[in-house]
Amino acid sequence: MTALEKAFAEAAAAGITQQKIDIGGLRVNIARFGKGPPLLLLHGWPEFWLVWRPLMLRLGDSFELIAPDLRGCGDTAKPTPEPDASATAERHALDMFAVMDALGHDRFGVIGGDLGAYVMQAMSHRQPQRLTGTLYLCTPYPGLGHRYGQPGHLIEVWYQYFQQLPWAAQLVGSSRESCRLYFRHFLDHWSGDDPAVFGDLLEAYVDNFMKPGNIQGGFDWYLSSAPNRRLWLEGKLPAQPRIDVPSRFLWGRRDPLIAPEWSDRLKDYWSEPSIRFVETGHYVHAEAPRIVAEEARGFFGKLINRTDAR
């Protein structure tokens, strides 16, 4: 049994199920657990649904947790083995609405960070009436502006350019050792250089990325998002209306990728954001699942009660 198979077996023993949903030519893998109002969990890169297991087990008594593998990731289908520049945030958003349609959920809450946070913003602009609320974790957003590409920060974002190269996935996946070395850097460094956060799951992550198409599938996000990222670095990204969906932010004080002080422009993009800083790195959900569960219960509980009272 591989490390990934063992992790899946442990999740299944705890009651987490996986299923495939067909949406317009794409077969999406989702993990489900719990009963109650639906919460959609959107992972970042380099993650897949398994990163949500600790949070799912903490919230399953109050919510139905739905954790998909996003387009190109995990066990969701790969539309093409070649580099694909169509995996934009808007494309992911349409995927997620289709998944929730297939499950019969018209309104739902969303939790996510990193790539997932981009998707949440696209969903909030496209169909805000469907979102009960959004809980963001260490969030990239246009307000980062040129700071994200300033000389002192380039050492943190080099991978976003490397992963656009047509041979990058082949190089990273040329051996299990090279795959482990590459992804261990991001898992450890972004969690505050604490190898204990993902230490027990490192081999499961390597198993996941050694599956055909999974490295390129994740890299496709950086190829697809590059035009908009360049516009925001240049200050030329077209303005959009502020998001009115109730939004809560959790931000790691030790996040090396998205500095906590860069949350200073949230009010330019969200109508009424509220924020809490926590003593973690980038992976708030993996490093502090107890805090995220506590915040989710309070935040979504109030929103659901408010809706029920109408």
Buried (B, 14 or more C-beta within 10 A) or exposed (E): EEBBEEBBEEBEEEEBEBEEBEBEEBEBBBBBBBEBBBBBBBBBBBBBBBBBBBBBBBBBEBBBBBBBBBBBBBBBBBBEEEBBBEBBBBBBBBBBBBBBEEBEBEEBBBBBBBBBBBBBBBBBBBEEEBBBBBBBBBBBBBBBBEBBBEEEBEEBBEBBEBBBBEEBBEEBBEEEEEBBEBBBEBBBBBBBEBEEBBEEBBBBBBBBBBBEBBBBBBBBBBBBBBEBBEEBBEEEBEEEEBBEBBBBBBBBEBBBBBBBEBBEBBEEBBEEBEBEBBEBBBBBBBBBBEBBBEBBBEBBEEBBEEEEEE
